[in-house]
């Protein structure tokens, strides 16, 4: 958001029927994973909020969903927000990152937060966090290597590959990444910035999966393609995994589909299920979330059994 957009947030807050939803790419995925798992406290989330009503609302929303929150609180900066303006099924998003930009590694190092990191079976970072605290990401990845947890990263947005310092960090942390997620546009942008001169997604997925690991094991690369099957590359072999196709009239909001897919996938991964089962869980959770406004889910438990 630029200066000219700032009045939008106050104006929207005054509108009748305005909805408040705990958001952010990573938090969306964790909330969906929690909904899929249906075990209170199965997931935890760290981020930075302000000391204000939005921060209180977000914490309450997450905790109602069963997610344990370990927010860093910045008393001098407002909680980040995203204004979503809807017209029919079209929507425009305007993001005010604010406190979300101020997360520090010292917060992770607090004993109660390090305990969360060290006990986790799966640790997930969105690529967006590269613009905030790469130190925290490195710490989490190294702790995962020590504990045997799976470290997962999402490429999140093409600009992260196009800005040299951000791209350099992706290349630096990739050898620590067990599961790499991206969509077709992000995968193509990665290949372009590497000079691979191809838009063949199977080739790109394969090549990304074969970047050497720094800790043994092999990397699994998951590329989602909207309404087309997800591609999964492992040890140089690519498989296709179908999504659940819905009629157009059932689609309410496709914005959270990628985050929701990751959430379902991570839920299954935390149960040590094979990749095919993780993809089925991801396809299910994405199919539910796109039938709701924002990254929200029904109050009832998922009609899905692990």
Residue pairs with C-beta under 8 A, 6 or more apart in sequence:
1 8
1 9
1 83
1 94
1 95
1 96
5 83
5 94
5 96
6 96
8 83
8 94
9 81
9 83
9 96
12 18
12 83
12 85
19 293
19 294
20 54
20 57
20 61
21 61
21 294
21 295
21 296
22 31
22 57
22 58
22 61
22 62
22 65
23 82
23 294
23 295
24 47
24 80
24 100
25 126
25 128
25 154
25 156
25 259
26 45
26 47
26 124
26 125
26 126
26 128
26 129
26 154
27 45
27 47
27 62
27 67
28 256
28 259
28 260
28 263
28 295
29 124
29 126
29 154
29 259
29 260
29 262
29 263
29 266
30 43
30 44
30 45
30 67
30 124
30 263
30 266
31 43
31 62
31 65
31 67
31 263
31 295
31 297
32 259
32 260
32 262
32 263
32 264
32 267
32 285
32 289
32 295
32 297
33 42
33 43
33 263
33 264
33 266
33 267
33 270
34 42
34 43
34 65
34 66
34 67
34 267
35 65
35 66
35 263
35 285
35 297
35 301
35 302
36 263
36 264
36 267
36 268
36 281
36 285
36 302
36 304
37 43
37 267
37 270
38 66
38 301
38 302
39 66
40 66
41 66
41 68
42 66
42 270
43 66
43 67
43 68
44 67
44 68
44 69
44 70
44 116
44 120
45 62
45 67
45 68
45 69
45 70
46 70
46 71
46 72
46 103
46 107
46 108
46 113
46 116
47 71
47 72
47 100
47 103
48 71
48 72
48 73
48 74
48 99
48 100
48 101
48 102
48 103
48 104
48 107
49 55
49 58
49 59
49 71
49 72
49 73
49 74
49 79
49 80
49 99
49 100
50 73
50 74
50 75
50 77
50 78
50 79
50 98
50 99
51 73
51 74
51 75
52 78
52 79
54 78
54 79
54 81
55 71
55 73
55 79
55 99
58 79
59 69
59 71
62 69
63 69
68 116
70 112
70 113
70 116
72 102
72 103
72 104
72 107
74 99
74 102
77 98
77 99
77 102
78 96
78 98
78 99
79 98
79 99
79 100
80 95
80 96
80 97
80 98
80 99
80 100
80 101
81 95
81 96
81 98
82 93
82 94
82 95
82 96
83 93
83 94
83 95
83 96
84 91
84 92
84 93
84 255
84 294
85 91
85 92
85 93
85 94
86 293
89 251
89 252
89 253
91 253
91 255
93 255
100 132
101 131
101 132
102 132
103 129
103 132
103 133
103 136
104 133
104 136
105 133
105 135
105 136
105 139
107 113
107 136
108 114
108 117
108 136
108 139
108 140
109 139
114 143
117 123
117 139
117 140
117 143
118 143
118 146
118 147
119 147
120 144
120 147
120 149
121 149
121 150
121 270
122 149
122 150
122 152
122 266
122 269
122 270
123 140
123 141
123 143
123 144
123 149
123 150
123 151
123 152
124 152
124 153
124 154
124 262
124 266
125 137
125 140
125 151
125 152
125 153
125 154
126 154
126 156
127 153
127 154
127 155
127 156
127 157
127 160
127 166
127 170
128 156
128 157
128 160
129 136
129 137
130 137
130 160
130 166
130 169
130 170
131 160
131 166
134 169
134 173
137 153
137 169
137 173
138 173
138 176
140 151
141 151
141 173
141 176
141 177
142 176
143 149
144 150
144 151
144 176
144 178
145 151
145 176
145 214
145 215
150 178
150 179
150 269
151 176
151 177
151 178
151 179
152 177
152 178
152 179
152 180
152 181
152 262
152 266
152 269
153 170
153 173
153 174
153 177
153 179
153 180
153 181
154 180
154 181
154 182
154 262
155 161
155 170
155 180
155 181
155 182
155 186
155 187
155 190
156 182
156 186
157 186
158 185
158 186
158 189
159 166
160 166
160 167
160 170
161 167
161 170
161 186
161 189
161 190
161 192
161 193
162 189
162 193
167 193
170 190
174 180
174 208
174 211
174 219
175 211
175 212
175 213
175 214
175 215
176 213
176 214
176 215
177 219
178 217
178 219
178 220
179 219
179 220
179 221
179 222
179 269
180 208
180 209
180 219
180 220
180 221
180 222
181 222
181 223
181 224
181 258
181 262
181 265
182 190
182 221
182 222
182 223
182 224
183 223
183 224
183 225
183 226
183 258
184 201
184 223
184 224
184 225
184 226
187 201
187 204
187 205
187 208
187 223
188 199
188 201
188 204
190 204
190 208
191 197
191 198
191 199
191 204
191 207
196 203
196 204
196 207
198 204
201 223
201 225
201 231
202 231
202 233
202 238
204 223
205 221
205 223
205 231
205 232
205 233
205 238
206 221
206 233
206 236
206 237
206 238
208 219
208 221
208 233
209 218
209 219
209 220
209 221
209 233
209 234
209 235
209 236
210 219
210 236
211 219
213 219
218 234
218 235
219 234
220 232
220 233
220 234
220 275
221 231
221 232
221 233
221 234
222 230
222 231
222 232
222 265
222 279
222 282
223 230
223 231
223 232
223 233
224 230
224 243
224 257
224 258
224 261
225 231
226 254
226 257
227 243
227 245
228 243
229 240
229 241
229 242
229 243
230 240
230 241
230 243
230 261
230 279
230 282
230 283
231 238
231 239
231 240
231 241
232 238
232 239
232 240
232 241
232 275
232 279
234 275
239 276
241 276
241 279
241 280
241 283
242 283
243 261
243 283
243 286
243 287
244 283
244 284
244 286
244 287
246 287
246 290
246 291
250 290
250 291
251 290
251 291
252 290
252 291
252 292
252 293
253 290
253 292
253 293
253 294
254 290
255 294
255 295
256 289
256 290
256 294
256 295
257 286
257 289
257 290
258 286
259 289
259 295
260 282
260 285
260 286
260 288
260 289
260 290
260 295
261 282
261 283
261 285
261 286
262 282
263 282
263 285
264 278
264 281
264 282
264 283
264 284
264 285
264 286
265 278
265 279
265 281
265 282
266 278
267 281
267 285
267 306
268 277
268 278
268 280
268 281
268 282
268 306
269 278
271 306
273 281
273 306
277 306
281 304
281 306
284 302
284 304
285 297
285 302
285 304
288 297
288 298
288 302
289 295
289 296
289 297
292 298
